[in-house]
Amino acid sequence: MNYTATNLSNGAGGPSYSRYIDALPNETYVLYVDNYSQNGLSFDLIWDNQPSDLIACITTSVVEDELPQLDLRPNPASDRLMITSPFSEGNVQVEVMDASGRLVVRHSAASVGPITLNIDRLSPGLHLVRMMDRRGRVATARFMKE
């Protein structure tokens, strides 16, 4: 982040910097960085923190194996995709991204029972499904659209 950038977010190939945050004292922000493509590329976050106690940072990581996985059927799919949620209560948000990371479907549903998505209008290729429950837990899986 810097003071001259105007973009609010960046893709993997985007510019190096995003716009600064208009923060007020005692506010808390969470910066979530996700290499959802799992392309194996690493990166560094460097904070030019002046004075040194200006920002208190806590970092953590999520190991892919610890995340619940979605069951997607059929895979590959042509017109409909059935998603079995690992979450047992409440509503969930389902997002489908194409291979470039562009959001192509957003759907809200009850997490009880399978969710069927109409995918006949999606372009052929690899897609990522991300489901988030009301507690912020996330489950992902990939499927191939024929």
N, C-alpha and C positions, 0 to 999 in steps of 0.2 A: 504494500500500500504506500502511496505517496500523495503529496499535495497537488501534483499536476495532472494525475490520471483522472479521467472522467468516467470510465467504465466501472460498473458495479460488480461485475464478475468476469472471470476469464475461463475459457476452455483450455485444454491441454496445449494447444498450439497458439494461444492468444498472446497478447502483450505481457510483458513481465510484471506490470504493476496494475493494481486496482485502486479505485478512489479510497481515500481515507474515511474513517468512521467519525461522524460528528458525535463524540462521546462526552458525557457529562460526568463529574466526579461521582464515585461510588456506584456507577452503572456496571453491569456485568454483561459481557458478550461471549458468545461461543463461536469459534471459527472451526468449521468442520471441513476438512480436506479429504476428499475421497478419490482414490485412483480406481474408479469402478471398472475401467477397461482392463485392469490387471495386466498391463503391458510390461511390467517389470522395471519400468523406469523409475529412478529415485529422484528426489528433489530435496532442497533445503529451504527452511523458513528462517530468515535472519531478521532479528528485531534490532533496529537502531534506536535504542531506548534511552533517551536523554531527558531528564535525569534518570539514573539507573533504576530508581524505585517507582517510575511512572506507571509501568505496567507489571502486574503480577501474573505470570503465565504458568499454567499447569498443563502439561502435555500428557496424552495417553494414546494408545493405539488399540485397534480392534483387529484381532486375528480372524481371518476369513473363516476358519474352522469353527469359531465360536458363534458365528451368526446362524440363526435358524435358516434352513433352506426351504424354498417353495417347491411343491410338486406340480409340474406343468405337464398336461397331457392334451392331445398328442404332441409329440415333439420329434420331428418337425410337424408344423400345423399349417393348414391352408385357410380356413375360414373362421374357426372357433377355437378358443384356448380355454381349457378348464384348469383353474388354479385351486389347489388345496392349501388353505392357510395353516401355518403352524400356530397361530394365535387362537385362543379358545373363547375370547369374550370381546364384546364391543365392536365398534365399527372400525374399518380399515380404509386406508387410501391406497389405491393401486395405480402405479405409473408404469408406462411402457416407454422405453427410449430406443431409438434406432441405433445403429452402429456408430453414428457420429455423436451420440449423446443427446440428440434432439428429442424433446418430449413429444410423443405422438399419440398417447392415450392417457387420460386421467379418469379414474373411476372410484366412486365411494361405494362401499358395500358392508354388510354385516359379515363378520369373520366366521360365523357358524355355517358350516356346509361349504361345498365347492362354489366358486365364483366362475361364471362363464363370461368370457369377453368375446365380442365379435371383432375379429381381426382381418376380415376380408378386404378392407381398404388399405391395409399396411403394405408397404413395399416389401418385396422378397428380400431375405437376408437375415442376419443375426440381430436379435433384439434382447434387451434386458428388461426384466420385470422386477420392480421394487415395490414391496408392500410395507406400509408402516402402520402400526396400531396406535391407539390413543395415548399410550405411554411413551411413544417414541422409539419402540423396538422396530428393527428393520429386518426384513428377510428378502433375499434376492434369488433369482435364477435366470438363466438364459434359454432362449428358444430360437429355433430357425423357422422363419416364415417362408413357405413354399410359394 
